[in-house]
Amino acid sequence: MLDKVDGVLGYIKKIKTLADQLDAVGALVSKKDLMIMLIGSLRESYQLLSMALNPRMD
């Protein structure tokens, strides 16, 4: 999915938009779940970012 949007910021905005749409229909997505989904779906080229963010998830 990251390839289909404009970089990481575009990807984050897309994820946030989808979460907002789910919230609008009563399916709340927690911030932690959003982060897990975002980090888990990053390409291998973003591995260092993923590793840096993962300890903060605890």
mmCIF file as Biopython writes it, N, C-alpha, C and O atoms, coordinates in Angstrom:
data_model
#
loop_
_atom_site.group_PDB
_atom_site.id
_atom_site.type_symbol
_atom_site.label_atom_id
_atom_site.label_alt_id
_atom_site.label_comp_id
_atom_site.label_asym_id
_atom_site.label_entity_id
_atom_site.label_seq_id
_atom_site.pdbx_PDB_ins_code
_atom_site.Cartn_x
_atom_site.Cartn_y
_atom_site.Cartn_z
_atom_site.occupancy
_atom_site.B_iso_or_equiv
_atom_site.auth_seq_id
_atom_site.auth_asym_id
_atom_site.pdbx_PDB_model_num
ATOM 1   N N  . MET A ? 1  ? 0.814   -1.198 0.000  1.0 0.0 1  A 1 
ATOM 2   C CA . MET A ? 1  ? 0.000   0.000  0.000  1.0 0.0 1  A 1 
ATOM 3   C C  . MET A ? 1  ? 0.858   1.262  0.000  1.0 0.0 1  A 1 
ATOM 4   O O  . MET A ? 1  ? 0.451   2.288  -0.545 1.0 0.0 1  A 1 
ATOM 5   N N  . LEU A ? 2  ? 2.042   1.194  0.607  1.0 0.0 2  A 1 
ATOM 6   C CA . LEU A ? 2  ? 2.921   2.355  0.684  1.0 0.0 2  A 1 
ATOM 7   C C  . LEU A ? 2  ? 3.302   2.854  -0.701 1.0 0.0 2  A 1 
ATOM 8   O O  . LEU A ? 2  ? 3.474   4.058  -0.890 1.0 0.0 2  A 1 
ATOM 9   N N  . ASP A ? 3  ? 3.439   1.958  -1.676 1.0 0.0 3  A 1 
ATOM 10  C CA . ASP A ? 3  ? 3.810   2.359  -3.029 1.0 0.0 3  A 1 
ATOM 11  C C  . ASP A ? 3  ? 2.709   3.152  -3.723 1.0 0.0 3  A 1 
ATOM 12  O O  . ASP A ? 3  ? 2.997   3.895  -4.661 1.0 0.0 3  A 1 
ATOM 13  N N  . LYS A ? 4  ? 1.480   3.019  -3.299 1.0 0.0 4  A 1 
ATOM 14  C CA . LYS A ? 4  ? 0.343   3.635  -3.979 1.0 0.0 4  A 1 
ATOM 15  C C  . LYS A ? 4  ? 0.007   5.027  -3.463 1.0 0.0 4  A 1 
ATOM 16  O O  . LYS A ? 4  ? -0.922  5.662  -3.962 1.0 0.0 4  A 1 
ATOM 17  N N  . VAL A ? 5  ? 0.744   5.507  -2.476 1.0 0.0 5  A 1 
ATOM 18  C CA . VAL A ? 5  ? 0.505   6.847  -1.942 1.0 0.0 5  A 1 
ATOM 19  C C  . VAL A ? 5  ? 1.802   7.637  -1.989 1.0 0.0 5  A 1 
ATOM 20  O O  . VAL A ? 5  ? 2.850   7.098  -2.344 1.0 0.0 5  A 1 
ATOM 21  N N  . ASP A ? 6  ? 1.734   8.897  -1.635 1.0 0.0 6  A 1 
ATOM 22  C CA . ASP A ? 6  ? 2.879   9.792  -1.732 1.0 0.0 6  A 1 
ATOM 23  C C  . ASP A ? 6  ? 3.763   9.708  -0.495 1.0 0.0 6  A 1 
ATOM 24  O O  . ASP A ? 6  ? 3.647   10.536 0.410  1.0 0.0 6  A 1 
ATOM 25  N N  . GLY A ? 7  ? 4.645   8.715  -0.450 1.0 0.0 7  A 1 
ATOM 26  C CA . GLY A ? 7  ? 5.602   8.592  0.634  1.0 0.0 7  A 1 
ATOM 27  C C  . GLY A ? 7  ? 4.981   8.226  1.971  1.0 0.0 7  A 1 
ATOM 28  O O  . GLY A ? 7  ? 3.799   7.894  2.063  1.0 0.0 7  A 1 
ATOM 29  N N  . VAL A ? 8  ? 5.806   8.296  2.998  1.0 0.0 8  A 1 
ATOM 30  C CA . VAL A ? 8  ? 5.384   7.895  4.335  1.0 0.0 8  A 1 
ATOM 31  C C  . VAL A ? 8  ? 4.290   8.817  4.878  1.0 0.0 8  A 1 
ATOM 32  O O  . VAL A ? 8  ? 3.325   8.344  5.478  1.0 0.0 8  A 1 
ATOM 33  N N  . LEU A ? 9  ? 4.433   10.118 4.673  1.0 0.0 9  A 1 
ATOM 34  C CA . LEU A ? 9  ? 3.410   11.040 5.188  1.0 0.0 9  A 1 
ATOM 35  C C  . LEU A ? 9  ? 2.061   10.791 4.532  1.0 0.0 9  A 1 
ATOM 36  O O  . LEU A ? 9  ? 1.027   10.824 5.199  1.0 0.0 9  A 1 
ATOM 37  N N  . GLY A ? 10 ? 2.068   10.545 3.239  1.0 0.0 10 A 1 
ATOM 38  C CA . GLY A ? 10 ? 0.821   10.223 2.549  1.0 0.0 10 A 1 
ATOM 39  C C  . GLY A ? 10 ? 0.222   8.934  3.067  1.0 0.0 10 A 1 
ATOM 40  O O  . GLY A ? 10 ? -0.994  8.809  3.209  1.0 0.0 10 A 1 
ATOM 41  N N  . TYR A ? 11 ? 1.089   7.979  3.346  1.0 0.0 11 A 1 
ATOM 42  C CA . TYR A ? 11 ? 0.643   6.689  3.878  1.0 0.0 11 A 1 
ATOM 43  C C  . TYR A ? 11 ? 0.014   6.863  5.258  1.0 0.0 11 A 1 
ATOM 44  O O  . TYR A ? 11 ? -1.043  6.299  5.542  1.0 0.0 11 A 1 
ATOM 45  N N  . ILE A ? 12 ? 0.666   7.642  6.108  1.0 0.0 12 A 1 
ATOM 46  C CA . ILE A ? 12 ? 0.134   7.899  7.451  1.0 0.0 12 A 1 
ATOM 47  C C  . ILE A ? 12 ? -1.224  8.596  7.359  1.0 0.0 12 A 1 
ATOM 48  O O  . ILE A ? 12 ? -2.154  8.253  8.090  1.0 0.0 12 A 1 
ATOM 49  N N  . LYS A ? 13 ? -1.332  9.569  6.464  1.0 0.0 13 A 1 
ATOM 50  C CA . LYS A ? 13 ? -2.611  10.270 6.280  1.0 0.0 13 A 1 
ATOM 51  C C  . LYS A ? 13 ? -3.696  9.308  5.809  1.0 0.0 13 A 1 
ATOM 52  O O  . LYS A ? 13 ? -4.839  9.392  6.258  1.0 0.0 13 A 1 
ATOM 53  N N  . LYS A ? 14 ? -3.343  8.392  4.903  1.0 0.0 14 A 1 
ATOM 54  C CA . LYS A ? 14 ? -4.309  7.416  4.395  1.0 0.0 14 A 1 
ATOM 55  C C  . LYS A ? 14 ? -4.778  6.500  5.528  1.0 0.0 14 A 1 
ATOM 56  O O  . LYS A ? 14 ? -5.975  6.241  5.657  1.0 0.0 14 A 1 
ATOM 57  N N  . ILE A ? 15 ? -3.853  6.013  6.343  1.0 0.0 15 A 1 
ATOM 58  C CA . ILE A ? 15 ? -4.198  5.152  7.479  1.0 0.0 15 A 1 
ATOM 59  C C  . ILE A ? 15 ? -5.116  5.907  8.444  1.0 0.0 15 A 1 
ATOM 60  O O  . ILE A ? 15 ? -6.107  5.356  8.922  1.0 0.0 15 A 1 
ATOM 61  N N  . LYS A ? 16 ? -4.781  7.175  8.727  1.0 0.0 16 A 1 
ATOM 62  C CA . LYS A ? 16 ? -5.585  7.992  9.641  1.0 0.0 16 A 1 
ATOM 63  C C  . LYS A ? 16 ? -6.985  8.219  9.075  1.0 0.0 16 A 1 
ATOM 64  O O  . LYS A ? 16 ? -7.972  8.163  9.808  1.0 0.0 16 A 1 
ATOM 65  N N  . THR A ? 17 ? -7.068  8.475  7.773  1.0 0.0 17 A 1 
ATOM 66  C CA . THR A ? 17 ? -8.370  8.666  7.130  1.0 0.0 17 A 1 
ATOM 67  C C  . THR A ? 17 ? -9.222  7.409  7.246  1.0 0.0 17 A 1 
ATOM 68  O O  . THR A ? 17 ? -10.413 7.485  7.548  1.0 0.0 17 A 1 
ATOM 69  N N  . LEU A ? 18 ? -8.612  6.256  7.006  1.0 0.0 18 A 1 
ATOM 70  C CA . LEU A ? 18 ? -9.343  4.992  7.125  1.0 0.0 18 A 1 
ATOM 71  C C  . LEU A ? 18 ? -9.818  4.768  8.558  1.0 0.0 18 A 1 
ATOM 72  O O  . LEU A ? 18 ? -10.942 4.318  8.779  1.0 0.0 18 A 1 
ATOM 73  N N  . ALA A ? 19 ? -8.958  5.083  9.534  1.0 0.0 19 A 1 
ATOM 74  C CA . ALA A ? 19 ? -9.345  4.936  10.941 1.0 0.0 19 A 1 
ATOM 75  C C  . ALA A ? 19 ? -10.495 5.877  11.286 1.0 0.0 19 A 1 
ATOM 76  O O  . ALA A ? 19 ? -11.409 5.497  12.017 1.0 0.0 19 A 1 
ATOM 77  N N  . ASP A ? 20 ? -10.454 7.096  10.768 1.0 0.0 20 A 1 
ATOM 78  C CA . ASP A ? 20 ? -11.537 8.055  11.009 1.0 0.0 20 A 1 
ATOM 79  C C  . ASP A ? 20 ? -12.851 7.563  10.402 1.0 0.0 20 A 1 
ATOM 80  O O  . ASP A ? 20 ? -13.917 7.733  10.994 1.0 0.0 20 A 1 
ATOM 81  N N  . GLN A ? 21 ? -12.770 6.956  9.226  1.0 0.0 21 A 1 
ATOM 82  C CA . GLN A ? 21 ? -13.968 6.416  8.583  1.0 0.0 21 A 1 
ATOM 83  C C  . GLN A ? 21 ? -14.546 5.261  9.397  1.0 0.0 21 A 1 
ATOM 84  O O  . GLN A ? 21 ? -15.763 5.146  9.544  1.0 0.0 21 A 1 
ATOM 85  N N  . LEU A ? 22 ? -13.679 4.417  9.920  1.0 0.0 22 A 1 
ATOM 86  C CA . LEU A ? 22 ? -14.145 3.322  10.772 1.0 0.0 22 A 1 
ATOM 87  C C  . LEU A ? 22 ? -14.797 3.866  12.040 1.0 0.0 22 A 1 
ATOM 88  O O  . LEU A ? 22 ? -15.840 3.376  12.474 1.0 0.0 22 A 1 
ATOM 89  N N  . ASP A ? 23 ? -14.168 4.888  12.628 1.0 0.0 23 A 1 
ATOM 90  C CA . ASP A ? 23 ? -14.720 5.511  13.831 1.0 0.0 23 A 1 
ATOM 91  C C  . ASP A ? 23 ? -16.110 6.093  13.558 1.0 0.0 23 A 1 
ATOM 92  O O  . ASP A ? 23 ? -16.996 6.026  14.410 1.0 0.0 23 A 1 
ATOM 93  N N  . ALA A ? 24 ? -16.290 6.655  12.378 1.0 0.0 24 A 1 
ATOM 94  C CA . ALA A ? 24 ? -17.573 7.262  12.015 1.0 0.0 24 A 1 
ATOM 95  C C  . ALA A ? 24 ? -18.712 6.247  11.957 1.0 0.0 24 A 1 
ATOM 96  O O  . ALA A ? 24 ? -19.879 6.601  12.126 1.0 0.0 24 A 1 
ATOM 97  N N  . VAL A ? 25 ? -18.366 4.989  11.717 1.0 0.0 25 A 1 
ATOM 98  C CA . VAL A ? 25 ? -19.402 3.946  11.680 1.0 0.0 25 A 1 
ATOM 99  C C  . VAL A ? 25 ? -19.399 3.102  12.956 1.0 0.0 25 A 1 
ATOM 100 O O  . VAL A ? 25 ? -20.013 2.037  13.010 1.0 0.0 25 A 1 
ATOM 101 N N  . GLY A ? 26 ? -18.693 3.598  13.988 1.0 0.0 26 A 1 
ATOM 102 C CA . GLY A ? 26 ? -18.733 2.937  15.284 1.0 0.0 26 A 1 
ATOM 103 C C  . GLY A ? 26 ? -17.685 1.873  15.521 1.0 0.0 26 A 1 
ATOM 104 O O  . GLY A ? 26 ? -17.773 1.133  16.501 1.0 0.0 26 A 1 
ATOM 105 N N  . ALA A ? 27 ? -16.695 1.774  14.650 1.0 0.0 27 A 1 
ATOM 106 C CA . ALA A ? 27 ? -15.630 0.777  14.811 1.0 0.0 27 A 1 
ATOM 107 C C  . ALA A ? 27 ? -14.336 1.500  15.175 1.0 0.0 27 A 1 
ATOM 108 O O  . ALA A ? 27 ? -13.485 1.745  14.320 1.0 0.0 27 A 1 
ATOM 109 N N  . LEU A ? 28 ? -14.204 1.835  16.454 1.0 0.0 28 A 1 
ATOM 110 C CA . LEU A ? 28 ? -13.052 2.589  16.931 1.0 0.0 28 A 1 
ATOM 111 C C  . LEU A ? 28 ? -11.768 1.774  16.796 1.0 0.0 28 A 1 
ATOM 112 O O  . LEU A ? 28 ? -11.723 0.601  17.165 1.0 0.0 28 A 1 
ATOM 113 N N  . VAL A ? 29 ? -10.728 2.411  16.263 1.0 0.0 29 A 1 
ATOM 114 C CA . VAL A ? 29 ? -9.406  1.803  16.143 1.0 0.0 29 A 1 
ATOM 115 C C  . VAL A ? 29 ? -8.493  2.565  17.096 1.0 0.0 29 A 1 
ATOM 116 O O  . VAL A ? 29 ? -8.369  3.785  16.993 1.0 0.0 29 A 1 
ATOM 117 N N  . SER A ? 30 ? -7.858  1.861  18.015 1.0 0.0 30 A 1 
ATOM 118 C CA . SER A ? 30 ? -7.002  2.528  18.998 1.0 0.0 30 A 1 
ATOM 119 C C  . SER A ? 30 ? -5.726  3.053  18.340 1.0 0.0 30 A 1 
ATOM 120 O O  . SER A ? 30 ? -5.314  2.574  17.283 1.0 0.0 30 A 1 
ATOM 121 N N  . LYS A ? 31 ? -5.111  4.043  18.982 1.0 0.0 31 A 1 
ATOM 122 C CA . LYS A ? 31 ? -3.850  4.584  18.471 1.0 0.0 31 A 1 
ATOM 123 C C  . LYS A ? 31 ? -2.776  3.506  18.445 1.0 0.0 31 A 1 
ATOM 124 O O  . LYS A ? 31 ? -1.953  3.461  17.531 1.0 0.0 31 A 1 
ATOM 125 N N  . LYS A ? 32 ? -2.789  2.642  19.446 1.0 0.0 32 A 1 
ATOM 126 C CA . LYS A ? 32 ? -1.806  1.558  19.483 1.0 0.0 32 A 1 
ATOM 127 C C  . LYS A ? 32 ? -1.997  0.626  18.288 1.0 0.0 32 A 1 
ATOM 128 O O  . LYS A ? 32 ? -1.023  0.230  17.648 1.0 0.0 32 A 1 
ATOM 129 N N  . ASP A ? 33 ? -3.241  0.277  17.986 1.0 0.0 33 A 1 
ATOM 130 C CA . ASP A ? 33 ? -3.508  -0.580 16.826 1.0 0.0 33 A 1 
ATOM 131 C C  . ASP A ? 33 ? -3.087  0.100  15.528 1.0 0.0 33 A 1 
ATOM 132 O O  . ASP A ? 33 ? -2.562  -0.553 14.626 1.0 0.0 33 A 1 
ATOM 133 N N  . LEU A ? 34 ? -3.313  1.406  15.429 1.0 0.0 34 A 1 
ATOM 134 C CA . LEU A ? 34 ? -2.877  2.143  14.245 1.0 0.0 34 A 1 
ATOM 135 C C  . LEU A ? 34 ? -1.365  2.070  14.083 1.0 0.0 34 A 1 
ATOM 136 O O  . LEU A ? 34 ? -0.863  1.843  12.983 1.0 0.0 34 A 1 
ATOM 137 N N  . MET A ? 35 ? -0.645  2.263  15.178 1.0 0.0 35 A 1 
ATOM 138 C CA . MET A ? 35 ? 0.816   2.209  15.126 1.0 0.0 35 A 1 
ATOM 139 C C  . MET A ? 35 ? 1.306   0.818  14.754 1.0 0.0 35 A 1 
ATOM 140 O O  . MET A ? 35 ? 2.234   0.677  13.957 1.0 0.0 35 A 1 
ATOM 141 N N  . ILE A ? 36 ? 0.690   -0.206 15.325 1.0 0.0 36 A 1 
ATOM 142 C CA . ILE A ? 36 ? 1.082   -1.577 15.005 1.0 0.0 36 A 1 
ATOM 143 C C  . ILE A ? 36 ? 0.872   -1.846 13.519 1.0 0.0 36 A 1 
ATOM 144 O O  . ILE A ? 36 ? 1.730   -2.440 12.866 1.0 0.0 36 A 1 
ATOM 145 N N  . MET A ? 37 ? -0.256  -1.415 12.989 1.0 0.0 37 A 1 
ATOM 146 C CA . MET A ? 37 ? -0.544  -1.618 11.574 1.0 0.0 37 A 1 
ATOM 147 C C  . MET A ? 37 ? 0.441   -0.839 10.704 1.0 0.0 37 A 1 
ATOM 148 O O  . MET A ? 37 ? 0.950   -1.365 9.714  1.0 0.0 37 A 1 
ATOM 149 N N  . LEU A ? 38 ? 0.704   0.398  11.070 1.0 0.0 38 A 1 
ATOM 150 C CA . LEU A ? 38 ? 1.619   1.232  10.302 1.0 0.0 38 A 1 
ATOM 151 C C  . LEU A ? 38 ? 3.025   0.638  10.291 1.0 0.0 38 A 1 
ATOM 152 O O  . LEU A ? 38 ? 3.622   0.465  9.229  1.0 0.0 38 A 1 
ATOM 153 N N  . ILE A ? 39 ? 3.544   0.330  11.463 1.0 0.0 39 A 1 
ATOM 154 C CA . ILE A ? 39 ? 4.902   -0.203 11.554 1.0 0.0 39 A 1 
ATOM 155 C C  . ILE A ? 39 ? 5.012   -1.547 10.853 1.0 0.0 39 A 1 
ATOM 156 O O  . ILE A ? 39 ? 5.990   -1.812 10.155 1.0 0.0 39 A 1 
ATOM 157 N N  . GLY A ? 40 ? 4.015   -2.386 11.039 1.0 0.0 40 A 1 
ATOM 158 C CA . GLY A ? 40 ? 4.047   -3.717 10.442 1.0 0.0 40 A 1 
ATOM 159 C C  . GLY A ? 40 ? 3.935   -3.732 8.935  1.0 0.0 40 A 1 
ATOM 160 O O  . GLY A ? 40 ? 4.287   -4.725 8.299  1.0 0.0 40 A 1 
ATOM 161 N N  . SER A ? 41 ? 3.451   -2.652 8.353  1.0 0.0 41 A 1 
ATOM 162 C CA . SER A ? 41 ? 3.255   -2.635 6.906  1.0 0.0 41 A 1 
ATOM 163 C C  . SER A ? 41 ? 4.318   -1.834 6.156  1.0 0.0 41 A 1 
ATOM 164 O O  . SER A ? 41 ? 4.259   -1.719 4.932  1.0 0.0 41 A 1 
ATOM 165 N N  . LEU A ? 42 ? 5.280   -1.285 6.878  1.0 0.0 42 A 1 
ATOM 166 C CA . LEU A ? 42 ? 6.340   -0.538 6.207  1.0 0.0 42 A 1 
ATOM 167 C C  . LEU A ? 42 ? 7.247   -1.470 5.412  1.0 0.0 42 A 1 
ATOM 168 O O  . LEU A ? 42 ? 7.475   -2.618 5.793  1.0 0.0 42 A 1 
ATOM 169 N N  . ARG A ? 43 ? 7.756   -0.953 4.304  1.0 0.0 43 A 1 
ATOM 170 C CA . ARG A ? 43 ? 8.686   -1.722 3.482  1.0 0.0 43 A 1 
ATOM 171 C C  . ARG A ? 43 ? 9.987   -1.957 4.232  1.0 0.0 43 A 1 
ATOM 172 O O  . ARG A ? 43 ? 10.270  -1.305 5.238  1.0 0.0 43 A 1 
ATOM 173 N N  . GLU A ? 44 ? 10.766  -2.890 3.733  1.0 0.0 44 A 1 
ATOM 174 C CA . GLU A ? 44 ? 12.045  -3.232 4.352  1.0 0.0 44 A 1 
ATOM 175 C C  . GLU A ? 44 ? 12.979  -2.025 4.417  1.0 0.0 44 A 1 
ATOM 176 O O  . GLU A ? 44 ? 13.800  -1.929 5.329  1.0 0.0 44 A 1 
ATOM 177 N N  . SER A ? 45 ? 12.863  -1.117 3.471  1.0 0.0 45 A 1 
ATOM 178 C CA . SER A ? 45 ? 13.732  0.064  3.463  1.0 0.0 45 A 1 
ATOM 179 C C  . SER A ? 45 ? 13.477  0.977  4.667  1.0 0.0 45 A 1 
ATOM 180 O O  . SER A ? 45 ? 14.286  1.858  4.958  1.0 0.0 45 A 1 
ATOM 181 N N  . TYR A ? 46 ? 12.371  0.773  5.358  1.0 0.0 46 A 1 
ATOM 182 C CA . TYR A ? 46 ? 12.042  1.548  6.555  1.0 0.0 46 A 1 
ATOM 183 C C  . TYR A ? 46 ? 12.283  0.739  7.828  1.0 0.0 46 A 1 
ATOM 184 O O  . TYR A ? 46 ? 11.741  1.069  8.884  1.0 0.0 46 A 1 
ATOM 185 N N  . GLN A ? 47 ? 13.086  -0.309 7.736  1.0 0.0 47 A 1 
ATOM 186 C CA . GLN A ? 47 ? 13.317  -1.203 8.868  1.0 0.0 47 A 1 
ATOM 187 C C  . GLN A ? 47 ? 13.895  -0.459 10.074 1.0 0.0 47 A 1 
ATOM 188 O O  . GLN A ? 47 ? 13.491  -0.721 11.207 1.0 0.0 47 A 1 
ATOM 189 N N  . LEU A ? 48 ? 14.832  0.463  9.846  1.0 0.0 48 A 1 
ATOM 190 C CA . LEU A ? 48 ? 15.414  1.203  10.970 1.0 0.0 48 A 1 
ATOM 191 C C  . LEU A ? 48 ? 14.362  2.040  11.696 1.0 0.0 48 A 1 
ATOM 192 O O  . LEU A ? 48 ? 14.361  2.107  12.926 1.0 0.0 48 A 1 
ATOM 193 N N  . LEU A ? 49 ? 13.480  2.667  10.951 1.0 0.0 49 A 1 
ATOM 194 C CA . LEU A ? 49 ? 12.387  3.426  11.568 1.0 0.0 49 A 1 
ATOM 195 C C  . LEU A ? 49 ? 11.495  2.502  12.381 1.0 0.0 49 A 1 
ATOM 196 O O  . LEU A ? 49 ? 11.103  2.827  13.502 1.0 0.0 49 A 1 
ATOM 197 N N  . SER A ? 50 ? 11.183  1.366  11.814 1.0 0.0 50 A 1 
ATOM 198 C CA . SER A ? 50 ? 10.343  0.390  12.502 1.0 0.0 50 A 1 
ATOM 199 C C  . SER A ? 50 ? 10.992  -0.062 13.805 1.0 0.0 50 A 1 
ATOM 200 O O  . SER A ? 50 ? 10.328  -0.150 14.838 1.0 0.0 50 A 1 
ATOM 201 N N  . MET A ? 51 ? 12.285  -0.345 13.754 1.0 0.0 51 A 1 
ATOM 202 C CA . MET A ? 51 ? 12.998  -0.790 14.955 1.0 0.0 51 A 1 
ATOM 203 C C  . MET A ? 51 ? 13.051  0.319  15.998 1.0 0.0 51 A 1 
ATOM 204 O O  . MET A ? 51 ? 12.978  0.045  17.196 1.0 0.0 51 A 1 
ATOM 205 N N  . ALA A ? 52 ? 13.176  1.561  15.559 1.0 0.0 52 A 1 
ATOM 206 C CA . ALA A ? 52 ? 13.238  2.688  16.490 1.0 0.0 52 A 1 
ATOM 207 C C  . ALA A ? 52 ? 11.893  2.922  17.170 1.0 0.0 52 A 1 
ATOM 208 O O  . ALA A ? 52 ? 11.848  3.316  18.336 1.0 0.0 52 A 1 
ATOM 209 N N  . LEU A ? 53 ? 10.800  2.683  16.453 1.0 0.0 53 A 1 
ATOM 210 C CA . LEU A ? 53 ? 9.472   2.924  17.008 1.0 0.0 53 A 1 
ATOM 211 C C  . LEU A ? 53 ? 8.948   1.768  17.846 1.0 0.0 53 A 1 
ATOM 212 O O  . LEU A ? 53 ? 8.173   1.992  18.775 1.0 0.0 53 A 1 
ATOM 213 N N  . ASN A ? 54 ? 9.346   0.549  17.547 1.0 0.0 54 A 1 
ATOM 214 C CA . ASN A ? 54 ? 8.816   -0.623 18.243 1.0 0.0 54 A 1 
ATOM 215 C C  . ASN A ? 54 ? 8.975   -0.583 19.758 1.0 0.0 54 A 1 
ATOM 216 O O  . ASN A ? 54 ? 8.014   -0.912 20.453 1.0 0.0 54 A 1 
ATOM 217 N N  . PRO A ? 55 ? 10.127  -0.202 20.318 1.0 0.0 55 A 1 
ATOM 218 C CA . PRO A ? 55 ? 10.227  -0.173 21.790 1.0 0.0 55 A 1 
ATOM 219 C C  . PRO A ? 55 ? 9.236   0.785  22.434 1.0 0.0 55 A 1 
ATOM 220 O O  . PRO A ? 55 ? 8.871   0.599  23.595 1.0 0.0 55 A 1 
ATOM 221 N N  . ARG A ? 56 ? 8.804   1.785  21.722 1.0 0.0 56 A 1 
ATOM 222 C CA . ARG A ? 56 ? 7.860   2.762  22.266 1.0 0.0 56 A 1 
ATOM 223 C C  . ARG A ? 56 ? 6.453   2.208  22.352 1.0 0.0 56 A 1 
ATOM 224 O O  . ARG A ? 56 ? 5.586   2.827  22.969 1.0 0.0 56 A 1 
ATOM 225 N N  . MET A ? 57 ? 6.206   1.069  21.754 1.0 0.0 57 A 1 
ATOM 226 C CA . MET A ? 57 ? 4.872   0.485  21.729 1.0 0.0 57 A 1 
ATOM 227 C C  . MET A ? 57 ? 4.502   -0.179 23.052 1.0 0.0 57 A 1 
ATOM 228 O O  . MET A ? 57 ? 3.328   -0.465 23.284 1.0 0.0 57 A 1 
ATOM 229 N N  . ASP A ? 58 ? 5.464   -0.426 23.909 1.0 0.0 58 A 1 
ATOM 230 C CA . ASP A ? 58 ? 5.202   -1.105 25.191 1.0 0.0 58 A 1 
ATOM 231 C C  . ASP A ? 58 ? 4.492   -0.236 26.183 1.0 0.0 58 A 1 
ATOM 232 O O  . ASP A ? 58 ? 4.210   -0.676 27.297 1.0 0.0 58 A 1 
#
